[in-house]
Amino acid sequence: MSWREFYKNRWLYIMLLPGIIYFVIFKYVPMYGIVMAFQDYVPYRGIWESNWVGLKHFERFFSEPQFWMLFRNTLILALYNIIFFFPLPIIVSLMLNEVVTERFKRFVQTLIYVPHFVSWVVVVGVFYMIFTTEGGILNELIFAITGQKIAFLLEPGWFRTMIISQSIWKEVGWGTIIFLAALSGVDTQLYEAARMDGASRWRQLWHITLPAIRSTIIILLILRLGTFLDTGFEQIFLMLTSTNRDVGEVFDTYVYVKGMTQAQYSYSAAVGLFKSVIGLLLVVGANQLAKKCGEEGIY
């Protein structure tokens, strides 16, 4: 790129600066702390003067009895997110795209966007008010009908359903923004030509709408795989109890317990690095697969 082209687009690059600065300060600079995973880190000695121990913490992590429990719980929740959560913003976007009345469409969009701005503490609190056996709205209704109450918040079998339900309620509306933006770029003449050929709304959806946003779907899926094992610390931590810990404990909560409450900094750094490496491998693999299938990928 020549200096003339750079100067011509200088305002675009200036607009990029806040984002670049954010990623440098909060994403790239902290990466030097990765070396803690290969040390017995002692705070008063600092990172560079702590003793190096190689792969000691990784060997300990893989030999822990809890490893397979953590891996299973994290993997199941991650798969649930991909299977049940990821397609919903696409479906909701397609449904909103079919709404003709603009006022009603904007009302629905606002209604489903609002939960995104509610903190997980509030979301979990609302679910407690609805599902608790001690005066919960839903349980009182079930009790009035059947004479029994269901311990949704305590029974391990309900834990994953509650987690995915909360994620869907909070984030599906916000996830539609990118897909609605992609749908707005579809050429309307394609729909007019299809109608003239006698294509039904379903045919138009299948042969025009979905192919038009396919690249967006694939890119977002690849990015989602990068955070595949990030199941959400705050949400799960707030939902954990002594009765559902066997199905609810994941890498994120395990790192918090070991690193913050037990001060095992190097060991928790090793667990976090393991999770990050898995995410990187998934992104690279998914990107290569997308290119082999004729898509652009993310790089």
C-alpha positions in Angstrom: 0.0 0.0 0.0 1.4 3.4 -1.1 1.5 6.5 1.1 -1.0 8.2 -1.2 -3.5 5.4 -0.6 -2.9 5.5 3.1 -3.4 9.3 3.2 -6.5 9.0 1.1 -8.1 6.6 3.6 -6.5 8.2 6.7 -9.8 8.8 8.5 -10.7 5.1 8.2 -7.4 4.2 9.8 -8.0 6.8 12.6 -11.4 5.2 13.3 -9.6 1.9 13.6 -7.2 3.2 16.3 -9.5 2.8 19.4 -10.1 -0.9 18.5 -6.4 -1.5 17.8 -5.4 0.1 21.1 -7.9 -1.9 23.0 -6.7 -5.2 21.5 -3.0 -4.3 22.1 -3.5 -3.4 25.7 -6.1 -6.0 26.8 -5.4 -8.9 24.5 -1.8 -8.9 23.3 0.2 -7.3 26.2 -1.2 -9.8 28.8 0.0 -12.7 26.6 3.4 -12.4 28.2 1.8 -13.9 31.3 1.6 -17.3 29.5 5.1 -18.1 30.7 3.6 -18.5 34.2 2.2 -21.9 32.9 5.8 -23.2 32.7 7.0 -21.8 36.1 6.3 -22.1 39.8 5.2 -18.5 39.9 5.8 -16.6 43.1 4.3 -13.1 43.2 7.1 -11.4 45.2 9.7 -12.8 42.8 7.9 -11.8 39.6 7.5 -13.7 36.3 11.1 -13.6 35.1 12.7 -14.6 38.4 10.3 -17.5 39.3 11.6 -21.0 38.8 11.0 -22.8 35.5 9.4 -26.2 35.7 8.6 -27.0 32.1 5.5 -29.1 31.6 5.0 -30.0 35.3 1.6 -28.2 35.6 0.3 -29.7 32.4 1.2 -33.2 33.5 -0.5 -32.6 36.8 -3.6 -31.3 35.1 -3.9 -34.2 32.7 -3.4 -36.7 35.6 -6.0 -35.1 37.9 -9.1 -37.2 38.5 -11.2 -34.1 37.8 -9.8 -33.6 34.3 -12.2 -35.9 32.4 -15.2 -34.5 34.4 -14.2 -31.0 33.5 -13.6 -31.9 29.9 -16.9 -33.7 29.6 -18.9 -30.9 31.2 -17.3 -28.2 29.2 -17.6 -30.2 25.9 -21.3 -31.0 26.5 -22.2 -27.3 27.2 -20.1 -26.2 24.2 -21.9 -28.6 21.9 -25.3 -27.6 23.3 -24.4 -24.0 22.5 -23.5 -24.9 18.9 -26.5 -27.1 18.4 -29.3 -25.2 20.2 -28.0 -21.6 20.5 -26.1 -20.8 17.3 -28.9 -21.5 14.8 -31.5 -19.5 16.7 -30.3 -16.0 15.8 -30.4 -17.1 12.1 -33.9 -18.4 12.4 -35.1 -15.3 14.3 -33.4 -13.0 11.7 -35.2 -14.9 8.8 -38.5 -14.5 10.6 -38.0 -10.8 11.3 -37.0 -10.3 7.6 -40.4 -11.6 6.6 -42.3 -9.0 8.7 -43.8 -6.4 6.5 -45.0 -3.9 9.2 -41.9 -1.8 10.1 -43.3 -0.5 13.4 -44.0 -4.0 14.6 -40.6 -5.2 13.4 -38.8 -2.5 15.3 -40.9 -3.2 18.4 -39.9 -6.9 18.3 -36.3 -6.1 17.7 -36.1 -3.8 20.7 -37.9 -6.3 22.8 -35.4 -9.1 22.1 -32.3 -6.8 22.2 -33.0 -5.6 25.8 -32.0 -8.8 27.6 -28.4 -8.5 26.2 -27.9 -5.4 28.4 -29.0 -7.2 31.6 -26.1 -8.6 33.7 -25.9 -12.4 34.4 -26.4 -11.7 38.1 -29.9 -10.2 37.3 -30.6 -13.0 34.8 -29.8 -15.7 37.3 -31.8 -13.9 40.0 -34.8 -13.8 37.7 -34.5 -17.5 37.1 -34.3 -18.2 40.8 -37.5 -16.2 41.4 -39.2 -18.3 38.7 -37.9 -21.8 39.3 -37.0 -22.0 43.1 -39.1 -24.4 45.2 -39.5 -21.7 47.8 -42.2 -19.5 46.3 -41.0 -19.7 42.7 -43.8 -18.7 40.2 -43.5 -21.8 38.0 -43.2 -24.2 40.9 -46.2 -22.7 42.6 -48.2 -23.2 39.4 -46.9 -26.8 39.1 -47.8 -27.4 42.8 -51.3 -26.1 42.3 -51.8 -28.6 39.4 -49.9 -31.7 40.5 -49.4 -31.2 44.3 -45.6 -31.5 43.8 -42.6 -29.2 43.2 -39.6 -29.7 40.9 -36.2 -28.7 42.1 -35.0 -27.2 38.8 -32.1 -25.3 40.5 -30.8 -28.3 42.5 -31.3 -31.4 40.3 -28.2 -32.1 38.1 -30.5 -33.2 35.2 -31.9 -29.7 34.8 -28.6 -27.7 35.1 -27.6 -27.7 31.4 -31.1 -27.0 30.2 -31.2 -24.0 32.5 -27.8 -22.7 31.3 -28.8 -23.0 27.6 -32.2 -21.5 28.3 -30.6 -18.4 29.9 -28.2 -18.0 27.1 -31.0 -18.2 24.5 -33.1 -15.6 26.4 -30.3 -13.2 26.9 -28.3 -13.3 23.7 -30.4 -14.6 20.7 -31.9 -11.1 20.0 -28.4 -9.5 20.0 -27.1 -12.2 17.8 -29.6 -11.3 15.1 -28.0 -7.9 14.4 -25.3 -9.2 12.1 -27.6 -11.5 10.2 -30.2 -8.8 9.7 -27.5 -6.6 8.3 -26.5 -9.3 5.9 -30.1 -9.8 4.9 -30.5 -6.1 4.1 -27.8 -6.5 1.4 -29.7 -9.1 -0.6 -30.8 -7.8 -4.0 -34.6 -7.4 -4.0 -34.6 -8.0 -7.8 -33.8 -11.6 -7.1 -37.0 -12.0 -5.1 -39.0 -10.2 -7.8 -37.6 -12.5 -10.5 -38.3 -15.6 -8.3 -41.9 -14.5 -7.8 -42.4 -14.0 -11.5 -41.2 -17.6 -12.0 -43.8 -18.7 -9.4 -41.4 -19.5 -6.5 -43.1 -19.8 -3.1 -41.8 -17.9 0.0 -40.1 -21.1 1.1 -38.3 -21.5 -2.3 -37.2 -17.9 -2.1 -35.8 -18.5 1.4 -34.0 -21.7 0.4 -32.6 -20.6 -2.9 -32.0 -16.8 -2.4 -31.9 -15.8 1.2 -29.9 -18.6 2.8 -27.2 -18.6 0.0 -26.9 -14.8 0.3 -26.0 -15.0 4.0 -24.1 -18.4 3.9 -20.7 -16.7 4.1 -21.7 -14.7 7.1 -23.0 -17.8 8.8 -19.7 -19.7 8.2 -17.5 -16.8 9.4 -19.5 -16.5 12.6 -19.4 -20.3 13.1 -15.6 -20.3 12.8 -15.3 -17.4 15.3 -17.7 -19.2 17.6 -15.4 -22.3 17.5 -12.6 -20.1 18.7 -14.5 -19.7 22.0 -15.8 -23.2 21.9 -14.6 -24.1 25.4 -15.6 -20.7 26.8 -18.8 -21.7 28.4 -19.2 -18.5 30.4 -17.7 -18.2 33.9 -20.1 -15.8 35.6 -23.3 -17.5 34.5 -22.1 -21.0 35.5 -20.5 -19.8 38.7 -23.8 -18.2 39.8 -25.8 -21.4 39.0 -23.4 -23.9 40.7 -24.6 -25.6 43.9 -23.2 -28.5 45.8 -25.8 -30.8 44.2 -25.0 -30.0 40.5 -21.3 -29.4 40.6 -20.6 -32.8 39.0 -22.4 -31.7 35.8 -21.7 -28.0 36.1 -18.0 -27.6 37.0 -16.2 -26.4 33.8 -12.7 -25.2 33.0 -13.6 -21.6 33.6 -14.8 -22.1 37.1 -12.0 -24.6 37.9 -9.4 -21.9 36.9 -11.1 -19.4 39.2 -11.1 -21.8 42.1 -7.5 -22.8 41.6 -6.1 -19.4 40.7 -8.1 -16.9 42.8 -9.2 -18.9 45.9 -6.2 -21.2 46.2 -3.5 -19.0 44.7 -2.2 -21.7 42.4 -1.4 -19.2 39.7 0.9 -21.3 37.5 -1.4 -24.3 37.5 -4.5 -22.2 36.6 -2.5 -20.5 33.8 -1.6 -23.9 32.4 -5.3 -24.9 32.4 -6.2 -21.6 30.7 -3.5 -22.1 28.1 -4.7 -25.6 27.3 -8.2 -24.3 26.7 -6.8 -21.5 24.4 -4.7 -23.9 22.4 -7.8 -26.1 21.7 -9.7 -23.0 20.6 -6.9 -22.0 18.2 -6.8 -25.5 16.7 -10.5 -25.5 16.2 -10.4 -22.1 14.4 -7.5 -23.1 12.1 -9.2 -26.4 11.3 -12.6 -24.9 10.7 -11.1 -22.2 8.5 -9.2 -24.7 6.4 -12.4 -26.8 6.0 -14.4 -23.8 4.9 -11.8 -23.0 2.2 -11.9 -26.5 0.9 -15.6 -26.2 0.6 -15.3 -23.1 -1.5 -15.8 -20.4 1.2 -13.6 -17.5 2.0 -13.0 -18.2 5.7 -11.6 -15.6 8.0 -8.1 -15.4 6.7 
